[in-house]
C-alpha cells in the first residue's frame, strides 16, 4: 500500500476514517492512506460559515449586546478549533517521527550486514535531527497551550522563536529523491522487503510502506 500524495489546496474525499491517525481517501483517480492530521475537514468550515450566517440573520431579532456576545463566542470557538487542530497535528507528527527513528533506523543499525552507514544516511537523511527539533518545538507549544481556555493560548510566539529551526527541513527535502532511489533498489530484493515489513509490524505502525512514512516530513513542511 502507498500513501496518498497531495499538495496544499487539493480536495480529498474521505472514504474510511476509523483510524484516528490515518484515513483512506480518494484524490482524483487514486485511493490510498493519508495522514488525518495533515488535512482539514471542509464540513467544519461549512458549519462555521452557516453559524456565521445564522448569527447575522438573528441580529434583527436580538439586541445589540446579545449579538456582540454571540459574535465573541463564535470568534473564541473558531480560534479554539484552529489551536486544537495545530496541537493535535504536532502530537501526531511526533509519534510518526518516533516510529521512523525507533521502528526503522534503530533496527537498521543493528543489521550492519544489510546496511552501510552511507546507505542509512541516504535513506533517512537528517530525520533524527528533525525529530529532536520537533520535540523541542512541541514542548514549547505545550507550555503556551491553555488547556482550560484554548482560545487564550499564545502559541504564535513559538513559531517565531523556532522559525530559523525549520530550515532543517531543506536538507531533508533535498535528500528525499535520493532516498527514494536507494529504497527502490533495495526493495528489489525480498529480504529487504521482509525486513522493513517486520520493522513496521514490530513498531505497530499502520499498513503503509516505508517510502510513504518518509514522505510525511516533506508534506508536513509544505503545509
GIKA-V562660 format. One record per backbone hydrogen bond with DSSP energy under -0.5 kcal/mol. NH is the residue of the N-H (numbers start at 0). CO is the residue of the C=O. E is the energy in kcal/mol with one decimal. If there is no record, write none. Layout:
# GIKA-V562660
<<NH/CO/E> <NH/CO/E>>
This chain:
# GIKA-V562660
<<3/32/-4.3> <9/6/-2.2> <11/9/-0.5> <12/25/-2.6> <13/11/-0.7> <14/12/-0.5> <14/23/-3.0> <15/23/-2.1> <22/33/-2.6> <23/15/-2.6> <24/22/-0.5> <24/31/-2.5> <25/12/-2.4> <26/29/-2.5> <28/26/-0.5> <29/26/-1.7> <31/24/-2.1> <32/1/-1.1> <33/22/-2.2> <35/20/-2.8> <36/20/-0.6> <37/34/-1.5> <38/35/-1.2> <43/40/-0.6> <44/40/-1.0> <45/41/-2.3> <46/42/-2.3> <47/43/-2.2> <48/44/-2.1> <49/45/-2.6> <50/46/-2.8> <51/47/-2.2> <52/48/-2.4> <53/49/-2.7> <54/50/-2.3> <55/51/-2.0> <56/52/-2.0> <57/53/-1.5> <58/54/-0.5> <58/55/-0.9> <59/56/-0.6> <60/57/-1.2> <61/57/-1.8> <66/62/-1.9> <67/63/-2.3> <68/64/-1.8> <69/65/-2.4> <70/66/-2.6> <71/67/-2.2> <72/68/-2.2> <73/69/-2.5> <74/70/-2.2> <75/71/-2.4> <76/72/-2.4> <77/73/-2.5> <78/74/-2.4> <79/75/-2.5> <80/76/-2.6> <81/77/-2.1> <82/78/-2.6> <83/79/-2.7> <84/80/-2.0> <85/81/-2.2> <86/82/-2.5> <87/83/-2.6> <88/84/-2.3> <89/85/-2.2> <90/86/-2.1> <91/87/-2.3> <92/88/-2.2> <93/89/-2.0> <94/90/-1.6> <95/91/-1.9> <96/92/-2.5> <97/93/-2.4> <98/94/-2.1> <99/95/-1.7> <100/96/-2.6> <101/97/-3.0> <102/97/-0.6> <102/98/-2.1> <103/98/-0.6> <103/99/-1.6> <104/99/-2.2> <105/100/-1.7> <107/103/-2.7> <108/104/-2.2> <109/105/-0.7> <109/106/-0.5> <110/106/-0.6> <110/107/-1.3> <111/109/-0.7> <113/110/-1.7> <114/110/-1.6> <119/115/-2.0> <120/116/-2.0> <121/117/-1.9> <122/118/-2.7> <123/119/-2.7> <124/120/-1.3> <126/123/-1.9> <128/125/-0.6> <129/125/-1.8> <130/126/-2.4> <131/127/-2.0> <132/128/-2.4> <133/129/-3.0> <134/130/-1.9> <135/131/-1.7> <136/132/-2.4> <137/133/-2.8> <138/134/-2.2> <139/135/-2.0> <140/136/-2.0> <141/137/-2.7> <142/138/-1.4> <143/139/-1.2> <144/140/-1.0> <146/144/-0.9> <151/148/-2.3> <152/149/-2.0> <153/143/-1.0> <154/152/-0.7> <157/154/-1.0> <158/154/-1.1> <159/155/-1.8> <160/156/-2.6> <161/157/-1.9> <162/159/-0.8> <164/161/-0.6> <165/161/-1.1> <166/163/-1.5> <167/164/-1.8> <168/165/-1.9> <169/166/-1.7> <170/166/-0.5> <171/167/-1.0> <172/168/-2.9> <173/169/-2.4> <174/170/-1.6> <175/171/-1.2> <176/172/-0.5> <177/174/-0.5> <178/174/-1.9> <179/175/-2.4> <180/176/-1.9> <181/177/-2.4> <182/178/-2.5> <183/179/-2.3> <184/180/-1.8> <185/181/-2.1> <186/182/-2.7> <187/184/-1.0> <188/185/-2.1> <191/188/-0.8> <192/188/-1.6> <193/189/-2.6> <194/190/-1.8> <195/191/-2.5> <196/192/-1.8> <197/193/-2.2> <198/194/-2.2> <199/195/-2.0> <200/196/-2.3> <201/197/-2.5> <202/198/-1.9> <203/200/-0.8> <204/199/-2.6> <207/205/-2.5> <208/0/-1.6> <211/208/-1.1> <212/208/-1.4> <213/209/-2.3> <214/210/-0.7> <215/211/-0.7> <215/212/-0.9> <217/214/-0.6> <218/214/-1.9> <219/215/-2.8> <220/216/-2.2> <221/217/-1.4> <222/218/-1.6>>
